[in-house]
Amino acid sequence: MYLEIVSPEATLFAGEVTSVTVPGINGEFQMLKDHAPIVSLLQEGKVKVAGNITLDKDYASKFTKDAAGNTVLEISSGTIELKNNKVIVLAD
């Protein structure tokens, strides 16, 4: 599936991923390919991305890796939309 992570400053990441885990306001949840459409608010926490990720050198410092090898972005809040295997995360 395709993921875009957009902040007020720039598009931090855009590319194909295996899964995305986000901190929803009712708890953390994960999305995989062919997930049902969803729109949700996000709270402070970690956006975890699995897959063969290539980060733009200008924004790579905003991301870390967790013990499972996921690429992680800390956010303070945001919104997520998933439709037709395209995920858009609007992150603060």
Secondary structure, 3 states (H helix, E strand, C coil): CEEEEECCCCEEEEEECCEEEEEECCEEEEEECCCCCEEEEECCEEEEEECCCCCCCCCHHHEEECCCCCEEEEECCEEEEEECCEEEEEEC
